[in-house]
Amino acid sequence: MSDPPETSAPPDQGIGPPLAVLGVFAGVAMTVLSAFAGAWWIWAAVILWLGLVLIAILGQSDPASRAFLSGTLRKSTYTQIYTTLTRRRVMALWSRYCDPAEDRATLPHLFRSALTWRIYSFALLIAVVYPIVLLVGQWIVTGADARLGIATVIPAADFWPDRAITLGLLTILIASFGARKLAAASRHRVLRQAADWLPLVASVAVMAVAVAVAVAGAVAVAVAGAVAGAVAVAGAVAVEGAGAVAVAGAVGGAGAVAGAGAGAVAVAVAAVTFWLAAKGKPRTVLWLASGSVFVAWVSATVFIDWRAAGDPQRALFLFLGVFPLANALFDALSYAATLALLRRGLRSRLPLVWGLADLAFACVLFLALGLALTALVHGLNTLAGTPLLDLGALFAGVREAPGAYVWLYLMLFSTLVPTALHGLLSLLGVQGLWPRLLRAPVADWMRKAGADPVNAIRAPFALGTIWTVPLLALCAALWGLVTLGDDAARWLGAWYFDALLRVAHVQLGAL
């Protein structure tokens, strides 16, 4: 008697069918929405739903992910869902950037454990990369003027030759990172030993081209910013203490545009910083970079003839050489507070309360950063004997045309980034606002999505809807609060603006 034929498991349905259906939905939605061209909120709601459905489709691509999504749908409360979705991500960040701390530790102890040299290094890295990406990236893509403050740092240019040359030099720098990985994996000892130096050599070589050749004014300025970003990325992928390498590279870029002598000194500092970081001395690197940048502030302000310098040189000195270090100090506090409050929220029955505490602390830091930068710029203006940044003209411009100063708001926004991410993590649990009775069938569909094409299609669309509806309700509630509190918000904005003016004016009178 022969054995019965073996039956194979049904093939996994994959994400092809739901993606095809989503494409049809998107096409129909765009056609219908064309009749509501002025109703931006309808567009936003539909695009949000389509985006969340896409995330759900991608999330059901393998059995482990389907099991995870199905399990979270079966959780009964917001807190259970939030903790399940958040703990793994928070603990991964904590183990990478923070000192060990017990789950039951007090909030002050968690904050002290989170405020480490690794957090500070990461804050330095972001503080350098953030403005450079905004500046150089916008110029390369659009070709329009790239402005810092009231100064046009990189004039509008055609793609050839200015933007093309800058893009080519950036390509060389990016290629050096790939070459470093290949060299590190080489069987030849000499290549492995030289691997960590490849990004630095490429950065210094490109900076030398910017300083010595100065192909065109726009290219020289763009390359200075690009080099700072390249050194920052080099530090991020190659060594600990990446932020210190980044800020040293930023000073090098700003110095290269201010003058060949200043650029040479700054390049030397960047080289020493990179060497120490590669040797595994991140704390020494942070002290060296932070201290040398502070000394560079004072020295450059006092000894460079800023009356003869143009607005682009002054703007680069402030935005690449001065502001990153100041921003990083506040950003490090913001990152540490967010991580500490996230850890505290993981054991709380009301994690949303700790998210609101994070928002309040971030707003205080945001306002304090504006005051600190105002005081810092005024002090440097006094040392230089001429305005590096005309605060009076700046504040007048903000008051008369606030929409023209998006660059300023983006510069200050970096302190709110971790809080915004905390808010997004908090929103992961909004599906818990749905009754469990309605979530249970969707959990079953998600569990069976790999074997059944019907479930493979309806599960992500239902899950996307479960995610979307509470978010839309939350947005509506926030809109109502903003509308009701419009007068209070205007009063607070006017009070803060007057406080900035008082800081500048009081110091002007005192000094």
Buried (B, 14 or more C-beta within 10 A) or exposed (E): EEEEEEEEEEEBBBBEBBBEBBEEBBEEBEEEBEEEEEEEEBBEBBBBBBEBBBEBBEBBBEEEEBEBBBBBBBBEEBBBBBBBBBBEEBBEBBEEBBBEBEEEBEBEEBBBBBBBBBBBBBBBBBBBBBBBEBBBBBBBEEBEBBBBBBBBBBBEBEEEBBBBBBBEBBEBBBEBBEBBEEBBEBEEEEBEEBBBBBBBEBBBBBBBBBBEEBBBBBBBBBBBBBBBBBBBBBBBEBBBBBBBBBBBBBBBBBBBBBBBEBBBBBBEBBBBBBBBBBEEBBBBBBBBBBEBBEEBBEEBBEEBEBEEBEBBBBBBBBBBBBBBBBBBBBBBBBBBBBBBBBBBBBEBEEBBEBBEBBBEBBBBBBBEBBBBBBBBBBBBBBBBEEBBBBBEEBBEBBEEEEEEBEBBEEBBEBBBBBBBBBBEBBBBBBBBBBEEEEBEEBBBBBBBBBEBBEBBBBBBBBBBBBBBBBBBEEBEEEEEEEEEEEEEEEEEEEEBBEEBBEBBEEBEEEE
